[in-house]
């Protein structure tokens, strides 16, 4: 059953204010109008238009191929549904690494497309980018731990913060991002103890993905959560699949294929008919639409 949606559009300050309330924040990714509608109707607080679009929608092996223009295209599709949830636009790789002006221009492109906030990956290294974007009055969400845009530098999609130094570095990164003004921080693929330490240390909400239960909120990818990932893709252990929509879609499509081939689609009710007079004037037989259906049924053993 769909949750009751909040009365008005969620803002970044609303999300920030949820820290310490004990009411977990929920974020789900979406990349187009249908996925955005489902996430908003379910009552999530935030829709992340993630650069995971590269993998789950566009079929790439990692997130590195999408550009700011690609992201703006998807943000705009989500924003056109006018969701109550806060739309967070993910800044793609290289959109905030080159210089202050370019960073602000790219963040602004996502806001102009309809985002109410942007997300970027990295800790203390990215404080200049965070400051520049905040200076342009755009709320920023941080993202540390496994940062998929660093896949080559990290040597793969691996759990982070498993060693003492790395765990402490994550806490320092989170503190620095919060002090810089991030309104929330995503913690991806870190041990639950590290996520707990970060969550208890920073004054802004932490949103976990593969970070255990001691976070202020959780995020999952729409396609993972709904089982739309392809039969051969191994999902990380933190994904809980709530539906098998890909299977349901294949079953529905196979039924359509079968109905077309069996002459059962379209039916008369699914057809625009001309008047008998017009059919006669054109020399057409009346009512040929159901004929193949009758023939198929007559031939069928049932
Ligand atoms: O792009 C994305 O979907 C993300 C989430 C995994 C947090 O960054």
Boltz pocket constraint, residues with backbone or C-beta under 6 A from the ligand:
constraints:
  - pocket:
      binder: B
      contacts: [[A, 29], [A, 48], [A, 49], [A, 50], [A, 51], [A, 52], [A, 53], [A, 90], [A, 143], [A, 186], [A, 188], [A, 209], [A, 219], [A, 221]]
      max_distance: 6.0
